[in-house]
Amino acid sequence: MKFASHVEEIDISGIRKSFEGAGPGAINLGLGQPDFDTPDNIKRAAIEAIEEGFTGYTMNLGTAELRAALSEKFRRDNGLEYAEREIMVTSGASEALFLAIAALVEEGDEVLMGDPGFVSYSALTRIARGRPVGVPLDERFHLTADAVAERITPKTRALIVNSPNNPTGSVQTREELRGLADLAEDRDIALISDEVYEQFIYEGAHVSPALYSDNVITVNAVSKTYAMTGWRLGYVAARGEAIENMLKVHQYVQACASSISQRAALAAVSGTQEPVRIMREEFKRRRDVLVSGLRSMGMDIKEPEGAFYAFPEVGDGDDVSARLIRGGVVTVPGSAFGPRGRGHIRISYAASMEDLKTALERMRDIL
């Protein structure tokens, strides 16, 4: 077989590679998934949907009930007014990101993204025959409008913003997000805002760039917020013709998101938010323990402001990550997230407190 060159040039995710070589008993601090169970009210809603026979296709956009609940969620949590027709339900935020890029990017078009940044952004851009362009983050791991403006060319079609950020744990300020949104509007480029970690901010509050521009495509999911990574349920909201053009791709590659997962998501976003608060408080406790432990070893680390990742500077991130894996602690080398991540490793504290403390002891011995 002959394979497409733009697919062959993509490598397997560095996050997945990090698991290779880990022996039995290894503590996994590489996976970006909450260790909490999906809340009971969400599980019950899914069981009831199965028992009712709600097991067929739904509308391509998603059920009207879920999109109405998501519209209310945007109003409640983000101060945004989206009509149901401006929201589409997807199979995870990953599909939503793909749909946004596929609808925007033609061969040779450029997509700007933070470096370091989440591994999917550059790969999805290449799959769309576009060219990913890394924008250096500042010393706080924040993306600035000045740095973005320097890299905008006539071929720039989109800018991806991720706050709270994976892998760094940074959270953009309201002023920074307003500046990025204004820049996107002034230069007539799309701003794709990945907000899957919005509920995990430990000081301050989340701000959606769509407050400041209609050029924003907002991507989110129930995956992290409600410990539902395996349910594969995301959503995307946008103005104008954006949803219609993303729908053209979605209906052929996916048809619709899982009917059962949609019922579960409806219970998640419209039900009690107490489990989210409990998770957020526990992640903050774990963050504090991890940061203190890493600093006691002499590591240079900026305190994560959100998400559940630490991104300490360690010198040679590839070497340190490999040594840690051999010693029973799985982390991800920073190089997986772009050239400017090479001196770092990503550590997920979405693991139990017991595992975190044991991992820190092993790290002291290894390093």
C-alpha positions in Angstrom: 0.0 0.0 0.0 1.0 3.6 -0.6 0.1 6.0 2.2 -0.6 9.7 2.2 2.6 11.6 2.9 0.9 14.1 5.2 -0.2 11.2 7.4 3.1 9.2 7.2 5.0 12.3 8.5 2.9 12.4 11.7 4.4 10.5 14.6 2.6 8.5 17.2 1.7 10.7 20.2 4.6 11.2 22.6 2.2 10.8 25.4 1.4 7.2 24.3 5.1 6.5 23.7 5.9 7.4 27.3 4.0 4.4 28.5 6.3 2.0 26.7 9.0 0.5 28.8 7.1 1.0 32.1 7.2 -2.2 34.1 4.8 -3.7 36.5 4.1 -1.6 39.5 4.9 1.7 37.7 3.0 4.8 38.8 1.5 6.5 35.9 1.8 10.3 36.1 1.6 10.6 32.3 -2.1 10.2 31.7 -4.3 13.2 31.5 -7.4 11.7 33.0 -9.0 12.2 36.4 -8.7 9.2 38.7 -12.3 9.8 40.0 -15.2 7.7 39.0 -18.0 9.2 36.9 -20.7 10.6 39.4 -23.6 8.3 40.1 -26.3 10.6 38.7 -24.6 10.5 35.4 -24.2 6.7 35.4 -27.8 6.3 36.3 -28.9 8.5 33.4 -27.0 6.3 31.0 -28.4 3.1 32.4 -31.9 4.5 32.1 -31.3 5.5 28.5 -30.2 1.9 27.7 -33.2 0.4 29.5 -35.6 2.8 27.6 -34.1 1.7 24.3 -32.5 5.1 23.6 -29.9 3.4 21.4 -30.4 4.7 17.9 -29.0 7.6 15.9 -29.7 11.1 17.1 -29.7 14.3 15.1 -26.2 15.0 13.6 -25.9 18.1 15.7 -26.9 16.2 18.9 -30.2 15.9 20.8 -32.2 19.1 21.2 -32.3 18.5 25.0 -28.6 18.3 25.4 -27.9 21.3 23.2 -30.5 23.3 25.2 -28.7 22.3 28.4 -25.3 23.3 26.9 -26.7 26.6 25.8 -27.7 27.2 29.5 -24.3 26.0 30.6 -22.6 28.6 28.4 -24.9 31.2 29.9 -24.3 30.1 33.5 -20.6 29.4 33.4 -19.2 31.6 30.7 -21.6 34.5 30.2 -22.1 33.5 26.6 -25.4 33.4 24.6 -25.4 30.5 22.1 -28.6 29.3 20.4 -29.1 25.6 20.1 -28.3 25.7 16.4 -24.9 27.3 17.2 -23.9 24.2 19.2 -22.8 20.8 18.0 -22.2 17.6 20.1 -19.2 15.6 19.1 -17.3 12.4 20.0 -15.0 14.1 22.5 -13.2 17.4 22.3 -10.7 15.7 20.0 -13.3 15.4 17.2 -14.4 19.0 17.8 -10.8 20.2 17.3 -10.5 18.1 14.2 -13.8 19.5 12.8 -12.8 23.1 13.4 -9.4 22.7 11.7 -10.8 20.6 8.8 -13.5 23.3 8.2 -11.0 26.1 8.2 -7.7 24.9 6.7 -6.7 24.3 3.1 -3.4 22.9 1.9 -0.6 25.3 2.8 -2.6 27.3 5.3 -1.0 28.1 8.7 -2.4 27.5 12.1 -0.7 29.2 15.1 -0.4 27.5 18.5 1.6 27.8 21.6 4.9 26.1 21.9 4.9 24.0 24.1 1.3 23.0 23.4 -1.0 20.0 23.3 0.2 17.3 21.0 -3.0 17.1 18.9 -2.9 20.7 17.5 0.0 20.2 15.2 -1.0 16.7 14.1 -4.5 17.7 13.3 -3.2 20.7 11.3 -1.0 18.4 9.3 -3.8 15.9 8.6 -5.7 18.9 7.2 -2.7 19.6 4.9 -1.9 22.7 6.8 1.3 23.9 8.5 1.5 24.2 12.3 3.4 27.3 13.5 4.6 27.3 17.1 4.4 30.6 19.0 6.8 30.8 22.0 5.2 31.1 25.3 6.6 33.8 27.7 8.4 33.1 30.9 5.1 32.3 32.7 4.0 29.9 29.9 1.5 32.5 28.7 0.6 33.2 25.1 0.8 36.9 24.3 -0.8 38.9 21.5 2.6 40.4 20.5 4.2 37.0 20.0 1.2 35.9 18.0 1.2 39.1 15.8 4.8 38.5 14.9 3.9 35.2 13.3 0.7 36.1 11.4 1.2 35.9 7.6 -1.3 36.1 4.7 -1.5 32.3 5.0 -2.6 32.3 8.7 -6.1 30.9 9.0 -6.4 30.1 12.7 -5.0 30.5 16.2 -5.4 27.8 18.9 -5.6 29.0 22.5 -5.7 26.6 25.4 -6.5 27.9 28.8 -6.1 26.3 31.3 -3.2 24.9 29.5 -1.9 21.4 28.7 1.0 20.7 29.4 2.0 23.8 31.4 -0.9 24.4 33.7 -0.9 28.1 33.0 -4.1 30.2 32.9 -4.4 33.2 30.5 -5.5 36.4 32.1 -8.7 38.2 31.0 -6.6 41.0 29.5 -4.5 38.5 27.5 -7.5 36.7 26.2 -9.2 39.9 25.2 -6.0 40.9 23.4 -5.8 37.6 21.5 -9.5 37.8 20.6 -9.1 41.4 19.3 -6.1 40.4 17.3 -8.0 37.5 15.7 -10.9 39.8 14.8 -8.6 42.5 13.4 -6.7 40.1 11.2 -9.8 38.1 10.3 -8.5 34.8 11.5 -10.4 32.2 13.6 -9.5 31.7 17.2 -10.1 28.1 18.3 -10.5 28.1 22.1 -9.8 24.8 23.8 -11.5 25.1 27.2 -11.7 21.5 28.4 -10.0 22.3 31.7 -12.1 25.4 32.5 -13.4 24.0 35.8 -9.9 23.3 37.2 -8.6 26.8 38.1 -7.2 27.2 41.6 -6.9 30.9 41.9 -9.0 33.3 39.8 -11.7 32.4 37.3 -12.0 31.1 33.7 -12.6 33.6 30.9 -13.8 32.6 27.4 -12.4 34.5 24.5 -15.8 34.4 22.8 -16.8 37.2 25.1 -14.8 39.5 22.9 -15.1 38.3 19.4 -17.5 36.4 17.1 -14.4 34.9 15.3 -14.1 32.3 18.2 -14.8 28.6 18.0 -15.2 27.3 21.5 -14.3 23.6 22.1 -15.2 21.8 25.3 -16.1 18.4 26.7 -17.5 16.6 29.7 -14.4 14.4 29.7 -12.3 16.1 32.3 -14.9 18.1 34.2 -17.1 15.1 35.1 -14.4 12.3 35.0 -16.0 11.0 31.7 -13.0 10.5 29.5 -14.2 7.2 28.2 -17.7 8.4 27.4 -16.2 10.4 24.4 -18.6 13.3 24.6 -17.5 16.8 23.6 -19.1 19.9 22.1 -18.3 23.0 20.0 -20.0 26.4 19.7 -19.6 29.1 17.2 -21.3 31.9 15.3 -22.3 32.3 11.7 -21.6 29.5 9.2 -18.9 27.8 11.4 -21.2 25.1 12.8 -22.8 24.4 9.4 -19.4 23.8 7.8 -18.1 21.7 10.7 -21.4 19.7 10.5 -20.6 18.8 6.9 -17.5 16.9 8.1 -19.0 15.5 11.2 -22.0 13.9 9.5 -19.6 11.9 7.3 -16.9 10.9 9.7 -19.1 10.3 12.8 -22.8 10.8 12.0 -23.6 11.6 15.6 -22.2 11.2 19.1 -23.2 8.2 21.2 -26.9 8.5 22.2 -26.1 7.0 25.6 -23.3 9.4 26.2 -25.5 12.3 25.2 -28.0 11.3 27.9 -25.2 11.0 30.4 -23.9 14.4 29.4 -27.3 15.9 29.8 -27.4 14.7 33.4 -23.9 16.0 33.9 -24.3 19.6 32.8 -27.8 20.1 34.1 -27.4 18.2 37.5 -25.5 18.9 40.6 -22.0 20.4 40.2 -20.9 19.4 43.7 -18.6 16.5 42.3 -16.8 19.1 40.2 -16.1 21.2 43.3 -14.8 18.2 45.2 -12.5 17.2 42.3 -11.2 20.8 42.0 -10.4 21.0 45.7 -8.6 17.6 45.7 -6.6 18.5 42.6 -5.4 21.7 44.3 -4.3 19.7 47.4 -2.4 17.3 45.1 -0.8 20.2 43.2 0.5 21.8 46.4 2.0 18.4 47.5 3.6 17.8 44.1 5.0 21.3 43.7 6.5 21.3 47.2 8.0 17.8 46.6 9.6 18.8 43.3 11.0 22.0 44.7 12.5 20.1 47.6 14.5 18.2 45.0 15.8 21.5 43.6 13.6 21.5 40.5 12.7 24.8 38.8 8.9 24.7 38.5 6.3 27.4 38.1 3.2 26.7 40.2 0.4 25.4 37.9 -2.5 27.8 37.8 -5.0 25.3 36.4 -5.6 21.9 34.7 -3.8 19.1 36.5 -0.3 19.2 35.1 3.1 20.4 36.3 5.8 21.2 33.8 9.1 21.4 35.7 12.4 22.3 34.0 14.8 19.3 34.3 17.6 19.9 31.8 17.3 17.0 29.3 13.6 16.1 29.5 13.9 13.0 27.2 16.7 11.6 29.4 15.0 12.4 32.7 11.7 10.9 31.6 13.4 7.7 30.4 15.2 7.3 33.7 12.0 7.9 35.6 10.1 5.3 33.6 12.9 2.7 34.2 12.5 3.6 37.9 8.8 3.1 38.0 7.4 6.6 37.4 5.8 7.4 34.1 6.0 11.0 33.0 5.9 12.6 29.5 9.0 14.3 28.0 8.4 17.9 27.2 9.6 17.4 23.7 6.3 15.7 23.0 4.7 19.1 23.2 7.0 21.0 20.8 10.6 22.0 20.5 10.5 24.6 23.3 9.3 21.9 25.7 12.5 19.9 25.5 14.0 21.0 28.8 10.9 19.9 30.7 8.8 16.9 31.7 5.0 16.9 32.1 3.7 15.4 35.3 0.0 14.7 35.8 -1.4 15.0 39.3 -4.7 13.4 38.3 -3.5 10.4 40.4 -4.2 9.5 44.0 -2.4 11.3 46.8 -0.8 8.0 47.8 0.6 7.5 44.3 1.9 11.0 44.1 3.8 10.7 47.4 5.2 7.3 46.4 6.2 8.7 43.0 8.0 11.6 44.7 10.0 9.2 46.9 11.0 7.2 43.8 11.9 10.4 41.9 14.2 11.5 44.8 16.0 8.1 44.6 16.3 8.2 40.8 17.3 11.8 40.3 
